[in-house]
Amino acid sequence: HGVGAQAIGALQRGIDADKAAIGNLYGMARDSAGRSFPLDGQAFTSTANKLLDDALLGGALPPSVSQHLNRIAMGEVPFTVDYAEQLKTAMGKLQRATNDGQTRMALSMVRQALDETPLMELGRAGPAAGARAIGGSQVYAGGVELGEQAREAFNRARLANSDMMRRLDRLPGLKAVYDGIATPDDFIQKHVISPSASVTSTRFLVNELRRSDPAALEAVRGGIAAHLKAAAI
């Protein structure tokens, strides 16, 4: 029980640190002046529709995303770096929520079009495609570089979050801690000693413990040794 609690506590501290770091990255991105820089909505919708039409996937796109494309094409929304990032987040949630392969592929194509969308050249943006209230000439004064910097800031935050999600997917023990369902009484037995725990997942879990709290790793090793000794006796 004690070793399990120590391991869970160490992993939880690592998760909390990762969440805080990701939150800081997103905060920096949202605070960047370039987040209000306009993107080329015509280029985006044209590319997205071509990708979907070529793959015969236009009908697989969720209605909510189709509505976004229509509004952007009609110039009804300020299509900025910030807007594009919100759309990426919404599409990511839709992808994770569906098992439909065609829908996932359609969303990936729209995401590809978003990633390839250029920033508007100076002076080309219309009112609907332009910056929000805090943007306008203030954003343009900084040049396209501000928009690119904001986009890179969002990319760094998203990559950090994706890295954490990948680790959770490949580590059942870490995922159990993240979901709040890990229990000290059987954590070591279930996620370290159990024959169903793969060598790879156990090795990754050890790396997580080493990163979060080396002392907790030593406690787990001691607990495993005691378990094996008791089993042998």
Phi, psi and omega per residue, in radians:
H1 nan -0.820 -3.102
G2 -1.105 -0.765 3.138
V3 -1.146 -0.727 3.110
G4 -1.073 -0.762 3.134
A5 -1.113 -0.678 3.140
Q6 -1.153 -0.719 3.131
A7 -1.147 -0.779 3.139
I8 -1.094 -0.736 3.135
G9 -1.084 -0.734 -3.140
A10 -1.141 -0.784 3.133
L11 -1.126 -0.667 3.116
Q12 -1.116 -0.678 3.114
R13 -1.123 -0.678 3.095
G14 -1.123 -0.738 3.104
I15 -1.096 -0.771 -3.135
D16 -1.073 -0.707 3.127
A17 -1.133 -0.715 3.117
D18 -1.113 -0.769 3.132
K19 -1.061 -0.722 -3.127
A20 -1.141 -0.728 3.137
A21 -1.126 -0.740 3.121
I22 -1.131 -0.731 3.108
G23 -1.061 -0.697 3.114
N24 -1.138 -0.700 3.128
L25 -1.112 -0.763 3.115
Y26 -1.155 -0.652 3.110
G27 -1.089 -0.737 3.111
M28 -1.118 -0.694 3.139
A29 -1.138 -0.767 -3.114
R30 -1.201 -0.451 -3.140
D31 -1.497 -0.139 -3.087
S32 -1.270 2.428 -3.098
A33 -1.085 -0.594 -3.055
G34 -1.247 -0.076 -3.127
R35 -1.139 -0.344 3.140
S36 -1.662 0.136 3.141
F37 -1.281 2.358 -3.068
P38 -1.321 2.544 3.031
L39 -1.800 2.849 -3.128
D40 -1.404 1.654 -3.085
G41 -1.120 -0.625 3.141
Q42 -1.132 -0.762 3.127
A43 -1.111 -0.711 -3.126
F44 -1.104 -0.942 -3.074
T45 -1.147 -0.616 3.111
S46 -1.123 -0.812 3.131
T47 -1.131 -0.790 -3.119
A48 -1.066 -0.819 -3.122
N49 -1.140 -0.644 3.117
K50 -1.147 -0.771 3.118
L51 -1.048 -0.780 -3.128
L52 -1.165 -0.749 -3.119
D53 -1.164 -0.731 -3.136
D54 -1.096 -0.559 -3.133
A55 -1.667 0.052 -3.109
L56 0.978 0.747 -3.067
L57 -2.073 0.192 -3.117
G58 -1.013 -0.646 -3.126
G59 -1.332 -0.187 -3.113
A60 -1.556 -0.146 -3.103
L61 -1.325 2.280 3.116
P62 -0.975 2.470 -3.105
P63 -0.954 -0.638 -3.107
S64 -1.103 -0.643 3.132
V65 -1.297 -0.673 3.086
S66 -1.031 -0.663 3.119
Q67 -1.113 -0.698 3.095
H68 -1.071 -0.784 3.141
L69 -1.065 -0.736 -3.139
N70 -1.125 -0.740 -3.141
R71 -1.141 -0.682 3.118
I72 -1.158 -0.766 -3.138
A73 -1.084 -0.615 -3.121
M74 -1.476 -0.082 -3.129
G75 1.256 0.500 -3.068
E76 -1.565 -0.152 -3.119
V77 -2.302 2.689 3.063
P78 -1.329 1.709 -3.059
F79 -1.414 1.495 -3.081
T80 -1.919 3.057 3.059
V81 -0.967 -0.752 -3.128
D82 -1.099 -0.769 3.133
Y83 -1.087 -0.767 -3.137
A84 -1.079 -0.681 -3.140
E85 -1.181 -0.664 3.086
Q86 -1.135 -0.642 3.113
L87 -1.174 -0.693 3.088
K88 -1.070 -0.757 3.130
T89 -1.086 -0.776 3.133
A90 -1.099 -0.733 3.141
M91 -1.190 -0.613 3.089
G92 -1.075 -0.713 3.107
K93 -1.146 -0.687 3.111
L94 -1.133 -0.686 3.124
Q95 -1.110 -0.745 -3.123
R96 -1.223 -0.415 -3.058
A97 -1.551 -0.120 -3.090
T98 -2.126 2.605 3.045
N99 -1.854 0.065 -3.131
D100 -1.328 2.021 -3.074
G101 -1.087 -0.683 -3.127
Q102 -1.188 -0.678 3.107
T103 -1.131 -0.746 3.132
R104 -1.094 -0.715 -3.141
M105 -1.170 -0.722 3.122
A106 -1.072 -0.757 3.119
L107 -1.126 -0.661 3.116
S108 -1.097 -0.634 3.137
M109 -1.199 -0.689 3.077
V110 -1.149 -0.673 3.094
R111 -1.099 -0.726 3.097
Q112 -1.037 -0.768 3.123
A113 -1.094 -0.676 3.107
L114 -1.105 -0.764 -3.120
D115 -1.127 -0.505 -3.098
E116 -1.602 -0.074 -3.078
T117 -1.211 2.195 3.128
P118 -1.380 2.740 2.986
L119 -1.264 2.648 3.138
M120 -1.174 2.465 3.048
E121 -1.210 2.661 -3.097
L122 -0.967 2.189 3.076
G123 1.557 -0.082 -3.077
R124 -1.588 -0.350 -2.999
A125 -1.251 2.344 3.027
G126 -1.527 3.049 -3.088
P127 -0.996 -0.755 -3.066
A128 -1.289 -0.488 -3.120
A129 -1.569 -0.157 -2.971
G130 -1.412 -3.009 -3.065
A131 -1.270 2.852 3.091
R132 -1.390 -2.963 -3.004
A133 -0.992 -0.601 -3.081
I134 -1.465 -0.049 -3.029
G135 -1.694 -1.890 3.129
G136 1.063 -2.430 -3.064
S137 -1.106 -0.471 3.132
Q138 -1.085 -0.729 3.124
V139 -1.244 -0.761 -3.120
Y140 -1.089 -0.539 -3.122
A141 -1.058 -0.491 3.138
G142 -1.473 -0.113 3.136
G143 1.407 3.014 -3.138
V144 -1.073 -0.415 -3.111
E145 -0.976 -0.635 3.138
L146 -1.093 -0.727 3.113
G147 -1.131 -0.739 3.126
E148 -1.142 -0.687 3.119
Q149 -1.103 -0.706 3.126
A150 -1.138 -0.745 -3.140
R151 -1.103 -0.721 3.105
E152 -1.130 -0.638 3.122
A153 -1.111 -0.744 3.090
F154 -1.146 -0.672 3.121
N155 -1.086 -0.727 3.118
R156 -1.085 -0.752 3.140
A157 -1.126 -0.762 -3.111
R158 -1.168 -0.667 3.121
L159 -1.137 -0.696 3.114
A160 -1.109 -0.730 3.119
N161 -1.173 -0.706 3.125
S162 -1.109 -0.660 3.122
D163 -1.091 -0.746 3.113
M164 -1.136 -0.725 3.139
M165 -1.115 -0.663 3.104
R166 -1.129 -0.710 3.124
R167 -1.125 -0.683 3.112
L168 -1.129 -0.673 -3.106
D169 -1.156 -0.603 -3.074
R170 -1.644 -0.077 -3.123
L171 -2.183 1.656 3.134
P172 -0.981 -0.655 -3.140
G173 -1.127 -0.770 3.118
L174 -1.165 -0.671 3.126
K175 -1.114 -0.673 3.123
A176 -1.104 -0.687 3.097
V177 -1.167 -0.778 3.140
Y178 -1.038 -0.713 -3.120
D179 -1.413 -0.113 3.123
G180 1.321 0.408 -3.108
I181 -1.965 0.035 3.115
A182 -1.265 2.412 3.138
T183 -2.111 2.333 -3.084
P184 -1.009 -0.597 -3.035
D185 -1.083 -0.607 -3.060
D186 -2.198 0.218 -3.056
F187 -1.100 -0.864 -3.110
I188 -1.152 -0.764 -3.134
Q189 -1.061 -0.759 -3.033
K190 -1.355 -0.698 -2.971
H191 -1.898 -0.073 -3.137
V192 -2.193 -0.903 -3.022
I193 -1.540 -0.519 -3.050
S194 -0.986 2.427 3.076
P195 -1.048 -0.421 -3.140
S196 -1.341 -0.237 3.100
A197 -1.432 2.032 -3.082
S198 -1.180 2.721 3.106
V199 -1.050 -0.696 -3.113
T200 -1.126 -0.829 -3.114
S201 -1.150 -0.635 3.103
T202 -1.132 -0.720 3.134
R203 -1.115 -0.741 3.114
F204 -1.130 -0.654 3.124
L205 -1.138 -0.693 3.071
V206 -1.052 -0.738 3.117
N207 -1.098 -0.663 3.107
E208 -1.121 -0.741 3.117
L209 -1.143 -0.707 3.120
R210 -1.082 -0.688 -3.136
R211 -1.217 -0.669 -3.058
S212 -1.456 -0.770 -3.031
D213 -2.852 1.658 3.139
P214 -0.961 -0.574 -3.141
A215 -1.145 -0.659 3.105
A216 -1.155 -0.621 3.096
L217 -1.092 -0.743 3.122
E218 -1.129 -0.642 3.108
A219 -1.130 -0.706 3.110
V220 -1.124 -0.766 3.104
R221 -1.040 -0.737 3.109
G222 -1.117 -0.679 3.118
G223 -1.143 -0.676 3.109
I224 -1.151 -0.745 3.127
A225 -1.069 -0.735 3.129
A226 -1.140 -0.676 3.123
H227 -1.106 -0.806 -3.110
L228 -1.141 -0.668 3.130
K229 -1.139 -0.744 3.129
A230 -1.135 -0.675 3.139
A231 -1.146 -0.700 -3.139
A232 -1.151 -0.681 3.119
I233 -1.172 nan nan
